């Protein structure tokens, strides 16, 4: 495929699978620059952030209630 013939290429921000239309991607909110090909790719991409905030919540709980 020649990029001059079809310059509109999009990709999943997690697995990097290429798509030719934005309609094939999932976006978590309007205006988001990050598109994903599936819910599992969204989960995988943001997993480290979710774990980070869960750790913060656990530490705050321990400070407030365990000490």
C-alpha positions in Angstrom: 0.0 0.0 0.0 1.3 3.4 -0.9 0.8 6.1 1.7 0.2 8.7 -1.0 -2.8 6.8 -2.1 -4.3 6.5 1.4 -2.6 8.8 4.0 -5.3 8.3 6.7 -3.9 5.5 8.9 -4.8 5.1 12.6 -3.6 2.7 15.2 -4.5 1.2 18.5 -2.5 3.0 21.2 -1.9 -0.3 23.0 -1.2 -3.1 20.4 -0.4 -0.7 17.5 -2.8 -2.5 15.1 -3.4 -0.3 12.1 -6.8 0.9 10.9 -7.9 2.9 7.9 -10.9 4.6 9.6 -11.5 6.2 13.0 -14.8 4.4 13.1 -12.9 1.2 13.9 -11.4 2.6 17.1 -12.8 3.1 20.6 -12.2 6.4 22.5 -12.7 6.7 26.2 -14.0 10.2 26.0 -14.8 12.8 23.3 -11.8 14.6 22.0 -9.4 12.0 23.3 -6.3 11.6 21.1 -5.9 7.9 22.1 -7.9 5.3 20.2 -8.0 1.6 21.0 -9.1 -1.5 19.0 -10.8 -3.3 22.0 -11.8 -3.0 25.6 -9.0 -5.3 26.5 -6.5 -3.0 24.9 -8.0 -0.1 26.9 -7.6 -2.1 30.2 -4.1 -3.2 29.4 -3.0 0.4 28.4 -4.3 1.9 31.7 -3.6 -1.0 34.0 -0.5 0.6 35.5 -2.4 3.8 36.3 -5.2 1.9 38.0 -2.8 -0.1 40.1 -0.9 3.1 41.1 -4.1 4.8 42.3 -5.2 1.6 44.1 -1.9 1.6 45.9 -2.4 5.2 47.0 -5.9 4.4 48.2 -4.6 1.4 50.2 -1.8 3.5 51.8 -4.3 6.3 52.7 -6.6 3.7 54.3 -3.7 2.2 56.3 -2.6 5.6 57.5 -6.1 6.6 58.5 -7.4 3.4 60.1 -4.6 1.0 60.9 -2.2 3.3 62.7 
